[in-house]
Amino acid sequence: MAGTENRIGYLIPEFPSQTHSFFWREIQALENRHGYRTQIFSTRRPSQKVMHEWATEAEATYLFPPSPASWPRLLWGLLSRGHRVLSRPDARRLLLTPGVWPFLLMAIRLGQLCRDNGISHLHVHSCGNSALIAAFCHLLYDLPYSIVLHGPLRDYGPYQDFKWRRALFAFIITDKLAQEMAERMPDTVPRSRIVPMGVDTDHFSPPEDLSSDDSAPFRWFCCARLNWVKGYDVLLRALAHIRQTHPELDLSLFIAGEDEQGGQGYRLELEKLRAELGLEEQVTLLGATTQKDVLQQLHRADGFVLASRAEPLGVAYMEAMACGLPTVGTAAGGVPELIESGRDGLLVPPEDPEALAGAMISIMSDGELRSALSHCGRSRIVDHFGASRSADALAVALQDFT
């Protein structure tokens, strides 16, 4: 176990948000299992209020906007340490872009805070602007940092060579993403480790009462932010197809999650499509929900479905499978590394409402299949995707690379 004097910082963009429960579980496991003290930094406050219960105790220090009282110290940091950045040709080139300067100022603020609090390492859960801040902070204050790749590198903006070159090590959440990185930047391979995300399988577990009412509609549940990439339109069309081809199957769908505009964006498109398809009685949009509410919905559901067009791995799948729900998903991104179709769940191609409907019909119609997928799905998560896995890997990497 690490000594209590070992303190690391976590840099997480716009923390906490709807999808940050995993980060909080990892931080708790790092502290409880390995004795590290952690401090959370974030770029700025999230645009939406977060419903998770843990958000009240997950205190973060925000780098932007800087307070009026911080400006004198920021300017002194720029004057006294700016030469460390200007002496590097690649950094000088970046500063020719005016939009980069705010990140340099945030890096100064971050470095000052880390020095004030005795932080010896910075772990960055992003390869976007947060990683750029960490790279500048390293140049300014010699603070080592690590980064995590959660999705395709193209989604995280420019300057990737600059961010990765100076990182002490990197975590990549799937084999598929690791292969893409090996082709894009082969020199990063020795400093990269494949570390999937995980869930708390004690918290996310099957309900004690497994009885179900066979006369009630089959209750599907889906949990993800309301965004086009999650394929909700495909899912609604799949439900409409089921109603048309198998009217004898009574079903309902409950969707937890909200769009980035607080219900004024993609949600409006879904409500319109739901009306056009005549699914107002079958489909309920729950909006933003707490982790407690998600668990309750998982325990009430008969099956879980997600129709993502792209999905790096899928914590929502993990939570549903850990609760013993037969799961239907798409073979997008790294999902096949999580779900072996026909064993742990059923996978269909993205953008295929009829195939999705077929998989859902199979689960609704076959009790033995539901039971097998429930058992194997739960076992898959318990054996390979526990919540402490990434925290354990981080503790090991901090020892190996320092």
C-alpha positions, 0 to 999 in steps of 0.5 A, spaced: 500 500 500 502 506 498 503 511 504 498 516 505 503 522 503 503 519 496 498 524 493 495 525 486 491 529 482 485 527 477 484 532 472 477 531 469 473 535 464 467 539 466 466 534 472 461 532 475 457 530 469 452 524 467 457 519 465 462 520 471 460 515 476 466 511 473 471 516 475 468 517 482 468 509 483 475 509 481 478 515 485 474 511 491 478 505 490 485 508 489 484 511 496 481 505 499 485 500 496 492 503 495 492 509 500 493 514 495 490 521 497 487 524 491 484 531 489 480 533 483 481 538 478 476 540 473 476 545 467 470 548 469 463 547 472 458 542 468 453 546 464 447 541 467 446 540 474 448 533 476 443 528 479 448 523 482 448 522 490 456 522 490 456 529 487 455 532 493 462 529 496 466 529 490 469 536 491 473 539 485 477 545 484 475 549 477 481 552 473 476 556 469 474 562 469 480 564 474 478 568 480 480 576 480 484 574 486 488 569 482 490 574 476 496 577 480 499 570 481 497 567 474 501 573 471 507 572 475 507 564 473 507 566 466 512 571 467 517 567 471 516 560 467 513 562 460 520 561 458 520 553 459 514 553 454 517 558 449 524 554 449 520 548 446 519 549 438 513 545 438 510 549 444 511 555 441 508 553 434 502 552 438 502 558 442 501 562 435 494 559 435 490 564 440 485 559 442 491 555 446 493 561 450 487 560 455 489 553 456 496 555 458 493 560 463 489 554 466 496 550 466 499 555 470 493 555 475 494 547 475 501 547 477 501 552 482 495 548 486 499 542 485 505 545 488 501 548 494 498 541 495 504 537 494 501 533 488 506 528 485 502 526 479 496 528 475 492 523 472 488 526 466 481 522 464 481 525 457 485 526 451 482 533 449 483 539 452 485 537 459 491 533 456 493 539 453 493 543 459 497 537 463 502 537 457 503 545 458 503 544 466 509 538 465 513 543 461 512 549 466 512 545 473 515 538 471 509 535 474 508 528 471 502 526 468 498 520 465 492 520 460 486 515 458 484 514 451 476 513 452 474 513 444 477 514 437 483 519 437 480 523 432 474 525 437 479 529 442 482 534 437 488 536 435 495 537 438 495 529 440 503 528 438 504 534 443 500 531 449 502 524 448 509 525 447 510 528 454 505 523 458 509 518 463 504 513 461 497 512 458 491 507 459 487 505 453 480 502 454 480 497 449 484 493 444 481 496 438 483 503 440 490 500 442 491 497 435 489 504 432 494 508 437 499 503 435 498 505 428 497 512 429 503 513 434 507 507 435 512 510 439 507 510 445 506 503 445 511 501 450 508 507 455 501 504 454 497 499 457 490 496 456 485 498 462 478 497 461 473 501 465 469 497 470 463 497 475 461 496 482 458 489 482 456 489 489 452 495 488 450 493 481 447 486 482 441 482 481 435 484 485 433 480 491 426 478 489 427 475 482 419 474 481 416 477 475 409 478 472 408 474 466 402 478 464 405 485 465 408 488 458 416 486 457 419 492 460 426 494 457 430 499 459 436 503 456 440 508 460 445 513 456 445 520 454 440 523 449 445 523 443 444 521 436 450 517 437 446 512 442 442 510 436 435 512 440 432 513 433 434 506 431 431 503 437 424 507 437 424 504 429 425 497 432 420 498 437 415 500 431 417 494 427 416 489 433 409 492 434 407 491 427 410 484 426 409 481 433 403 485 435 402 479 440 408 481 444 406 487 449 412 491 451 415 498 454 421 502 454 424 506 459 429 511 457 434 514 462 438 520 460 438 527 458 441 531 452 447 536 452 441 542 452 438 540 458 432 537 454 431 542 449 436 538 444 436 531 441 430 530 446 425 534 442 427 530 436 426 523 440 419 526 442 417 528 435 419 521 432 416 517 438 409 521 436 410 519 429 411 512 430 405 512 435 409 510 441 407 515 446 404 509 451 410 504 450 416 509 451 417 513 457 423 518 457 425 519 464 430 525 463 436 525 468 436 520 473 441 519 479 445 512 480 440 510 485 434 511 480 438 507 475 439 501 479 432 501 481 430 501 474 435 496 472 432 492 478 425 493 475 427 491 468 426 485 464 431 486 459 436 492 457 437 495 450 442 500 447 443 501 439 449 505 439 452 507 432 459 508 436 461 506 443 468 505 445 466 500 450 460 501 454 459 502 462 451 502 461 452 495 458 456 493 464 451 495 469 445 492 466 449 485 465 452 486 472 444 486 475 443 480 471 439 483 465 439 480 458 442 485 454 442 487 447 447 492 443 450 493 437 457 491 435 460 498 435 467 500 437 469 496 443 463 493 445 465 486 442 470 486 447 465 486 452 460 482 450 460 475 446 454 475 442 450 469 443 453 468 450 454 474 454 448 478 450 446 479 443 449 484 438 447 486 432 450 491 427 449 498 428 443 502 424 439 496 423 432 497 426 430 490 424 436 486 426 435 490 433 428 488 433 429 481 431 434 480 437 429 483 442 424 479 440 428 473 441 429 475 448 422 476 449 420 470 446 425 465 449 425 464 457 431 459 457 435 464 452 434 470 457 436 465 463 442 463 460 444 471 458 443 473 465 447 468 468 453 469 463 452 476 463 453 477 470 459 472 470 462 476 465 462 483 469 464 480 475 470 476 473 473 481 468 470 488 469 470 490 476 470 497 479 477 496 482 480 494 476 482 501 473 484 503 480 489 497 481 492 498 474 493 505 476 497 504 482 501 499 479 503 504 473 505 509 478 510 504 481 512 502 475 513 508 471 516 512 477 
